[in-house]
Amino acid sequence: MNCDEIILAYPGLLAIAVHRLAHELYAREVPMLPRMMSEWAHAQTGIDIHPGARIGESFFIDHGTGVVIGETTEIGDHVKIYQGVTLGALSFPKDERGRIIRGSKRHPTVEDHVTIYANAIILGGDTVLRRGCTIGGSVFITSSVPEGATVNITPPALRVKDGQRNAPPTSIPARNADDFQI
């Protein structure tokens, strides 16, 4: 891999570059153009970054398809995320009359040196992924994670049906990828 390959063939780089420009316009309250830019990048890459999201230095999106980063998300420096990650809102807060309160923090904060693996879903404005934590694939998080912590789920058991009608499924305990060969 070389710089040319990264620049020309990595969708995360395009999405981040467009976001950096769109974010500056968004911060200067330029109407519509920042959203148009982010939607263009989304159509090109499959990565949806709201121009309001604040993203630090040395941010990397690997593969990228299906990544969603909401408007009030804050991402620190040296953060790496993989495909399918959602940094989203639980819901809009509402006032005593049930009307949506705009302008509140609805999306998570990701501090420095965090890695988030594929298909993780992190929701809520009060949710903070503290410095140096690692978020495993396919987790669902709605509360803060301590500094340096690792969050993952226990692999499910794989069930294989033998093809015979009405035969009970066979359970295979999942251990690691080396246990399964095709």
C-alpha positions in Angstrom: 0.0 0.0 0.0 1.2 3.5 -0.8 0.0 7.1 -0.6 -1.5 7.0 -4.1 -3.6 3.9 -3.3 -4.9 5.5 0.0 -5.8 8.7 -1.7 -7.5 7.1 -4.7 -9.0 4.0 -3.3 -9.9 4.5 0.4 -13.5 5.8 0.8 -12.8 6.9 4.4 -10.3 9.5 3.2 -12.8 11.0 0.8 -15.5 11.2 3.4 -13.3 12.7 6.0 -11.8 15.3 3.5 -15.3 16.4 2.4 -16.4 16.5 6.1 -13.5 18.8 7.1 -14.6 21.3 4.4 -18.3 20.9 5.1 -17.8 21.3 8.9 -16.0 24.7 8.4 -18.9 25.9 6.3 -21.4 24.6 8.8 -19.6 26.4 11.7 -19.9 29.6 9.7 -23.6 28.9 9.3 -23.5 28.6 5.5 -27.0 27.3 4.6 -27.6 24.0 2.8 -24.2 23.6 1.1 -22.6 21.7 4.0 -25.4 19.2 4.0 -25.3 18.8 0.3 -21.6 18.1 0.5 -22.0 15.5 3.2 -24.8 13.8 1.2 -22.6 13.8 -1.9 -19.8 12.1 0.1 -22.4 9.7 1.6 -23.6 8.7 -1.9 -19.9 8.2 -3.1 -18.7 6.3 0.0 -21.5 4.9 2.0 -20.2 7.0 5.0 -22.7 9.5 6.4 -21.0 12.2 8.5 -23.2 15.1 9.5 -21.3 18.4 8.9 -21.9 19.5 12.5 -19.9 16.6 13.9 -16.6 17.7 15.5 -13.7 15.4 14.6 -10.2 15.7 15.9 -6.8 15.0 14.2 -5.7 11.7 12.8 -9.1 10.2 12.4 -9.4 7.0 10.3 -12.4 5.1 8.9 -11.4 1.6 7.7 -13.7 0.2 4.9 -16.4 2.6 5.9 -19.7 1.4 4.3 -22.6 2.0 6.7 -20.8 4.4 9.1 -23.1 7.0 10.5 -21.8 10.0 12.6 -24.5 12.3 14.0 -24.6 16.1 14.2 -23.5 16.5 17.8 -20.9 13.8 17.9 -17.5 14.8 19.2 -14.5 12.7 18.2 -11.1 13.2 19.7 -7.6 12.6 18.2 -6.2 9.3 16.9 -9.6 7.5 16.7 -10.1 4.6 14.4 -13.5 3.1 13.4 -14.6 0.3 11.1 -17.5 -0.3 8.8 -21.1 -0.2 10.0 -20.4 1.9 13.1 -23.2 4.2 14.3 -22.6 7.2 16.6 -26.2 8.2 16.9 -28.9 9.7 19.0 -31.4 7.9 21.3 -34.1 10.4 20.5 -34.8 14.1 20.5 -35.4 15.5 24.0 -38.8 17.1 24.4 -40.2 19.9 26.5 -43.2 19.7 28.9 -45.6 20.1 25.9 -44.0 17.3 24.0 -42.2 19.5 21.5 -38.7 18.6 20.3 -35.9 20.7 21.9 -33.4 21.5 19.3 -29.8 22.3 19.9 -29.1 19.8 22.7 -26.3 17.2 22.6 -27.9 14.0 21.3 -24.9 12.0 20.0 -21.9 10.4 21.8 -18.5 11.8 22.6 -15.4 9.7 21.7 -12.2 10.7 23.4 -8.7 10.3 22.1 -7.1 6.9 21.1 -10.3 5.0 20.9 -10.9 2.1 18.4 -14.4 1.0 17.5 -14.8 -2.2 15.6 -17.4 -3.1 12.9 -21.1 -2.7 13.4 -20.9 -1.2 16.9 -23.8 1.1 17.8 -23.1 3.8 20.3 -26.1 6.1 21.1 -26.9 9.1 23.3 -25.6 12.5 24.1 -24.5 11.5 27.6 -22.5 8.5 26.4 -18.7 9.0 26.5 -16.2 6.5 25.3 -13.2 7.5 27.4 -9.6 7.7 26.3 -8.0 4.6 25.1 -11.0 2.3 25.2 -11.7 -0.4 22.6 -15.2 -1.2 21.5 -15.7 -4.7 20.0 -17.8 -5.5 17.0 -21.5 -5.6 17.1 -21.9 -4.1 20.6 -24.8 -1.8 21.5 -23.8 0.9 24.0 -26.0 3.6 25.6 -23.8 4.5 28.6 -20.3 5.7 29.1 -17.2 3.4 29.0 -14.3 3.9 31.4 -10.8 4.9 30.2 -8.8 2.0 28.8 -11.7 -0.4 29.0 -12.5 -3.1 26.4 -16.2 -3.8 25.6 -17.2 -6.9 23.7 -19.9 -9.5 23.5 -19.6 -13.2 24.1 -19.7 -15.0 20.7 -23.0 -16.8 20.1 -23.1 -20.5 19.5 -23.3 -21.5 15.9 -26.2 -23.8 15.0 -26.0 -25.9 11.9 -29.0 -27.9 10.6 -28.0 -31.1 8.8 -30.4 -30.7 5.9 -32.8 -33.5 7.0 -36.3 -32.4 7.5 -37.3 -32.2 11.2 -33.8 -32.9 12.3 -32.8 -31.0 15.5 -30.1 -28.4 14.9 -26.6 -29.1 16.1 -24.9 -26.6 18.4 -21.3 -25.7 17.9 -19.7 -23.6 20.6 -17.9 -20.6 19.0 -14.3 -20.2 20.2 -12.3 -18.4 17.7 -12.0 -18.1 13.9 -9.4 -20.9 13.7 -12.1 -23.4 14.9 -14.1 -23.0 11.7 -12.7 -24.0 8.4 -14.7 -24.3 5.2 
